[in-house]
């Protein structure tokens, strides 16, 4: 290991510290402060929330470092930022900037059609999205310290996040009942490193935290993700595309914290009963070539 690397256990430990909370996308200092005051455990600094990236089209790139630095200076909670899939140089810039986590994100336009970033070569921990167990284990094999469901960002539609969480959790359960001599064939099927497949089979969980992202728009959405096994929830467009971001932020944090208590989740929903969530998109209205979750492999 060279001096640019951190042990995986340290990176994973940093991700573990975010469990049980909400991570919010923010585009400026004002939004970052709203997120922090609402109880977010971290913020994701980017120039446009996923709903705007989807609406505007074009090429979505790493955010302006000046904007990210301003947010880092304004809040005391961890600050994440996104790099394009496979864009080594963007990740290097973000590490030099001093962000707490880098999200190699399908929300941005991929830079490499075949390769993801070698995350083991960095000191900063990486977040990566996954739609299934094989994809999750491939990203962990590259050095990801945190996995999130991809969902379908910018839609305000929770169905894809639910699908991905259920698929990942189901395949984890299936691995635990396989005999040792079946694991190599399963690793081949999953296109995943054998040692990671064996770890999951023996422990019944990923070796890194599993968070939810993609389409969370209401307190009930956040509580659902937690009940399905997510350990924290990313909220992209759901807060600041609502008509009352401060109330939505507080309500989603409350529902995430008390996801096992329906009465508390009800309270969170009632706190925003006079407000409107983001409009949202039906999945049927999104052409296959515009599905963000399909980016990467």
Phi, psi and omega in degrees: 000129179269179188283359175269355186254154172242146174302142181301325182296329178288316178298315179296324177299322177296321178292323179301330182292346181267359184298145173084010185231197181234135175247125187247138171287133178224149183245356179201176183296319181301314179294321179299320179291322176300315180298314181297315181294332178283346179107013177300144179274345178193165174233152174253113183273121177207158187285330180222137175290160185305325180299322179286323176299316179296317182293318187282331183069203182074200181260124177260123186241178172307145181287163179298123181304328180298316179297318179297317180297319179300319178292319178301323181283341187268338185234161180258351179274163180301146179241126176256162174211157186260142169239154178288150178304125177081001184268087182303317185292321176299318179296321178296320178297315181294323177295317178297328179292332177097022177295159183277328177215149172247131175258110173281097202248135174288348177292327175275161181290123182302143178263336182228123183283349187237339189229142170265169180292141171284096187284343177292341183278000184246152173279327182285140178286150181248146169255140175221150177269158178208148176254345182205175185294319180301315179296318179299315182289328175295317179294321177295321177298331177277350177118008178295135180262357184203132177247138173234149170299146176283320188056207172228097189298145175080009182258337189066020183241117189279352191300321183287324175297319177298315179301314183291318177298314180295319180296316180297312181295322178296314181292329174297314180298320180297322179297326186291343181259000179279148173287158181304321183284357176265350189288327179296317178296323179291323176298321177295317180296320181281348186055047185230154179301135184301317183298325178287322176299316179295322178300313181297319180298322183279329188252346178070024180199166173289156176283358177228164178297152177243115180251169178248145176204159172099088174101004179287120185229347183223164174302320180295323175302314181297316179297321178300312180301318179295320179293334179276003174112358175292148182257349174198163183236130168271134174240114183273275183272345191300327182277302190272001168259000171280173181269001179212075187304319183297315180291320178296319180300312180296319183293319180291321176298316181297315181294325178291317180295319186249038187297339180271002182240096183306326180295323178289321177296321175301316178302317179298319179294321181291334179293341180242018186295338177265003182251168181240129174289171175302152186299311178089164181231140170284140182299329181296341181273356184257116177301148184304323183288349178258005179285117183290328184295339181282351180285146187086185181214000000 
